[in-house]
C-alpha cells in the first residue's frame, strides 16, 4: 500500500503549511487552546480528505478492473459464437440460446 504511505507524507507536509506565524509571542491560555483546536481540526480535515482520495482511487481501480474483465468475457463469447460452426451442434445450439 505505497499510496497510503505517500498520503501520510502529504499529511505531514500539510501540517507544516497550516502553521501560521503569530504577530505576538505571548498568548493567553484561551488563544493557545483555540490554536490547538484549530490545528487539530485542520489536521483531521486533511487526513479525512486524503482518506477519501485513497478510497476513491481504490474504487476507480476496482471499477476499471471489473470493466476490463467484462470486456474480455464479451470478446471470448463473440469468438465462440463466430467459431460455433466448427463446434459440435449441441454446443453451438447452447451458445445461440444464450
C-alpha positions in Angstrom: 0.0 0.0 0.0 2.6 2.6 -1.1 -0.2 5.1 -1.9 -1.2 5.3 1.7 2.4 6.0 2.7 2.6 8.8 0.2 -0.7 10.2 1.6 0.8 10.1 5.1 3.7 12.2 3.8 1.2 14.6 2.4 -0.4 15.0 5.8 2.9 15.9 7.4 3.5 18.4 4.6 0.1 19.9 5.1 0.7 20.3 8.8 3.8 22.5 8.0 1.7 24.6 5.7 -1.1 25.0 8.1 1.0 26.6 10.9 0.8 30.3 10.5 3.2 32.7 12.3 1.6 34.8 15.0 2.1 38.5 15.3 2.6 38.5 19.1 4.6 35.9 21.0 2.9 35.9 24.4 -0.5 34.2 24.1 -3.3 33.9 26.6 -4.4 30.3 27.6 -7.6 30.8 25.6 -5.6 31.8 22.5 -3.3 28.7 22.9 -6.3 26.5 23.3 -8.0 27.9 20.3 -4.8 27.5 18.2 -4.5 23.8 19.3 -8.2 23.1 18.5 -7.8 24.8 15.1 -4.7 22.8 14.3 -6.3 19.6 15.4 -9.3 20.3 13.2 -7.2 21.2 10.2 -5.1 18.0 10.6 -8.3 16.0 10.9 -9.7 17.6 7.8 -6.5 16.9 5.9 -6.5 13.3 7.0 -10.2 12.9 6.0 -9.5 14.4 2.6 -6.6 12.0 2.0 -8.5 9.0 3.2 -11.4 9.9 0.8 -9.0 10.3 -2.1 -7.4 6.9 -1.3 -10.8 5.3 -1.1 -11.9 6.8 -4.4 -8.7 5.7 -6.1 -9.3 2.1 -4.9 -12.9 2.3 -6.1 -11.8 3.5 -9.5 -9.2 0.7 -9.9 -11.7 -1.9 -8.9 -14.3 -0.5 -11.3 -11.8 -0.4 -14.2 -10.7 -4.0 -13.5 -14.3 -5.1 -13.5 -14.9 -3.4 -16.8 -11.8 -5.0 -18.3 -12.9 -8.4 -17.2 -16.4 -7.9 -18.6 -14.9 -6.8 -21.9 -12.7 -9.8 -22.1 -15.6 -12.2 -21.4 -17.7 -10.5 -24.1 -14.8 -10.9 -26.6 -14.4 -14.5 -25.7 -18.1 -15.3 -26.2 -18.2 -13.4 -29.5 -15.2 -15.6 -30.7 -17.1 -18.7 -29.6 -20.2 -17.7 -31.5 -18.1 -17.0 -34.6 -16.4 -20.4 -34.3 -19.7 -22.2 -33.5 -19.8 -23.8 -36.9 -16.7 -25.8 -36.0 -18.1 -26.8 -32.6 -20.4 -29.7 -32.0 -24.1 -29.0 -32.9 -25.2 -29.3 -29.2 -22.6 -26.7 -28.1 -23.4 -24.2 -30.9 -27.1 -24.6 -30.0 -26.4 -23.7 -26.4 -24.4 -20.7 -27.4 -27.1 -19.3 -29.6 -29.7 -19.8 -26.9 -27.7 -17.5 -24.5 
